[in-house]
Amino acid sequence: MKKTITATILAAAMMFVSSCSGSNAQTTTKASETAAVTQAANTDETTAAPETAEAAAESTEAQPPAEEERTASPVAANMKLLGRTLEQDGILWLAHSASGVEFTFSGTKLTVDIKGDGAAVGSDPASQARFAVFINGERTMDEIVDSAEKTYEIYTSDSDDEINVKLLKLSESANSAFGIEKFSFVGDYITPVPEKALKIEFIGDSITCGYGVDDEVKEHHFSTQTEDATKTYAYKAAEALGADYSMVCYSGHGIISGYTDSGVKNELSLIPPIYEQFSKSYGSSKGYFDETTPWDFEQFKPDYIVINLGTNDSSYVKTKESRQEFIDESAKFIGQVRKCNPDAYIFWALGTMGTNLNSSVKKAVEAYIGETGDNRVSFIALPQQNGDKNGYGADWHPTEATHAEAAEKLVNEIKAILDAGSGEQTDAA
């Protein structure tokens, strides 16, 4: 039968009554056992009246069953939750890059009710959340959340099909978030896809967020509309390794200083103070959800953690004193990450947009190991971007081709540990 997949936006004004559960049970939403069946006689007045009961029966057209539309809340019982998510007041909020949901759907029609945050109803389109829908791995929707509430029709088919559905936030937390109220569907079930055996967390800045990856003009500046976390080294590495992932990243942030073009330390854009909370925004969450909600590290226990920080610190670290401060605080941050993730192997990867602090990160790793005896930490030097070869994204950020090279290096390092089976590795050159 002919199938259609559409991103038609339907007007909606619905009450938000869903609730979120932390359960990981693999339960299935079952279809109702009954369906209304209607029959309607042919009312075409130009057709001659049947002369026999048999002819009358043949002239009666049986209508297809009127299938009931049902709903599925965005909870772990119905779908796999990807990355850090937050349920608040019956809404599942997606803030972080590549956070979302994934499930198997069997049916003929699927829609989703989306709730925007403060940025969605604001006047700056460069800050509004961007998301995509993937059906069986193919991107079928790419949308900007620009209103308080919308219903998106994300799948229709003439036949009752079983498909994989993934809805992902493409843009970062700092500028905007959006919420999922519910999925409505006609069909048999919505059920979670299985958890993957390997799990990875990425902690980073604009590089990890995919800043400007969809903009080929390096002189252009930030916009959520040109961010796409699925084109980053982090997402590509997780896909290559067949791993579930969580991305915790904020453009312009660092360890002791966020990006600064004045030489003055930027202490408003630091990762360590916000790592243990759900997310951070520049005000778009106010009145919608509490971004400072402590993150429950039991919800996602990574086997590997990749820290990619220092690029923004390099705009401030210019002296011997500031360099030593960066080394000391970086070693402390490794300890903070270890406290929250006691079983993970920790990599610190750096170098895509400059190698100025590579040696300092190596010293921080060595200092941490020397102080704690924890040798499940190592440094990876990522390949520095080559604009002549791969071009540049907005504000000189890496292109997808550059991200692919970084992902390859990272995947090789992780596979080396997996193959060795020891959980130990020396610093990569």
C-alpha positions, 0 to 999 in steps of 0.5 A: 500500500502507498505510504506517506510520511509528513511533517504537516503541522496541525493547530492544537490547544490541548490540556497537558495531563501526561505523567513521567515514570522512572521505570525501565520496564519494557511494557507495551501499550496494547490496542483495544479489543473492539472497533466500531464497524459501520455499514452504509447503504449506497445512496446514489439515487441514479442506481436502480433499486435492487430487485432481490435481497442478494442484490441488496446485500451486494449493493451495500458497501462495508466501511473500514473499522473506525479505529480508536486514537489512543495516547502514549505518555513519554515515559520509560514504560513506553519509550527509551529516554535518550540523554538527560531528560526531566519530567515536570508537571506531566511534560518530558523536557528535552534541553540537552543536545541529542536528548530525546526518545526512541521507540517501536511503533506499530500502526497507521498514524502517529502525532506528537504534542510539543510544548515550547519554552520561553524562547519559543514564544520570544522574538529571537529565532536564533535561540529557538529549539530545533528538533528532528524525527527519524523513521527507520533511521531516515530524517523525515522532519526537521523543525524549529519550535516557534510556538507555545503548543503544536501538534506535529503529524509525524507518520501516516501509512495506508498499511499497519506497519512496524517502524522505529521512531526517534525524536531528537533535540538538535540544538543545545540547552543554553538557548532553549528547550522544549517539552513532549506532552504525549504521542497520539496514535492509531495502531497496535502499540508503542514500546521501548527499543532495548537498552544498548550494552555500551553507554557513553557520556560526553561533556563539552562546549560548542564543539560537542554541541555542533555549533555552526555545523550547518553553516558553511560561512565561517564569518556567520555567528551562533544560531540554534538553526545551524546546530545539529548534534547528530553531525558531531564527533560525539554522536558519530562515535556513539553510533559507530560503537553501538552505544547509548549516549548522553551529551552535556554541553554548553557553547562558550563554557570552560573549566576556569573561564568561559570564552572571553574576547577581553582577557577578563576571566568569564566565570559565568560560563563554567561547567563544574558548577552546573555539571550535577544539575539537569541543565542550564539555560539563559532564562528560557526555562523560567516558568516552565521547568526547574533547570537546577533540578539535581541530576540523578546519576543512577538514571544513566551509568556510562561505561566511558566519559569523554570530557572535551573542555579547554577550548574556551579556557584558552582565550583566558589562559595566557600566563603561568599563573592562569595555566597552573590554575587551569591544571589544578581545576581540571584535576579537580573536575576529573575528581568531580566526574569520578565521584558522580560516575564511579565505574566509568573510564574517563577520557579527556579529549582536546585539540580540534580547535587548537592545541594550546592547552593539550599539555596542560590537560595531560598534566591535569590527568597526571596530577589526578592519577598521582593524587588518587591512584585512579589510573582509569583516566587518559588524554586523547589528542584529537586531530586539529581541524584543517580548513583547507581540507574540510572547510569551517562552520560558523565562527570557525567551528568544525564541519561535519567532515572534521567531526567525522575525523575526531570521531574516528580517533575517539572510536579507535581509542575506546576500541583499544580499551575494549579489545584489551579488556584491562580498562587501562591505557596510556596517554594517546599522542 
